[in-house]
Amino acid sequence: MRYALIIWGCVVLVFFTGKAFGAISPTVQSRLNTTATLIAGKPVTVNCHYTKADWDAHVHWVGLDPAPGQYVNAYTYIGTGPVELSPEVCLSLQKGQNLSPTDIGQVVDTMAHEPNHAFGLRDERQTEACAKRYEALVIHVLYGVKYHTAKMRLYVAYALAFSKNYVAASYQGGTCPR
């Protein structure tokens, strides 16, 4: 009986944290945590979810059921973290250098946005406005792109295009209070 409880506890832990151990490299995990920590100004962990079923169950479990036609790309507990990333963002991180402009834009916009919630911002418009301030930092830490280069400008353009084309209008038009 004692062993059954331990096994059940492990299953519950993997199901609710959504961690697929070994799915991203320790280097990428470290860069994600560093990025989130720098933006939030306090230690923040980033968790990847790797299957749609896991993500949908997790999103439902925390009460973030999206409206029809909408999708939760990531979420963070306000003021604390951790940052929880959808399979789409995590799979883009796994691709390494084989990224499309949309992949890059999604990762950069998400990783610039969510740690602002861990900092304590609730308002999505303010959070998205603050995210724009951190895009270059995200690109530098996650992808190793040097500041003030053509590649940095290109990646920032990808993030802005992603935000314009895929982020809900209700997140646009705010000002950053930070």
C-alpha angles and dihedrals in degrees: 000000000000090000092050090056092050092050091047090050090053092049091050091047093053093043097050099038092043092215116159099195113229093011094122125029120263087243093057091044090052091049091050092050091045092050093049092045094050092050096042094043091227136065111294129174123212119215124198124211115203109188131054091227092053092046095046091049092047094048090048092047092056092045101251099127105164124222117258110288093021129102134201105230095183140332140201133197105250113255097000118045150184103186110228116203128202123237091257093059093042093048089051088054090052092055092071110189096357094085130140120220088256092053091051093045093050095050094044096045093045095046092046092048107042100054088058086066089051086053088058108266114139102174111090094210092054091043093052091047090052090048089065089062092056102043094098091049091052092048091048096048099038100037103023093236113159119239119255095023133124090248091054091051090048093051091047088052089053090052092048091048091050091050092048095046104035111020115092117260088236087069095053131088102036132129125232114244094195 
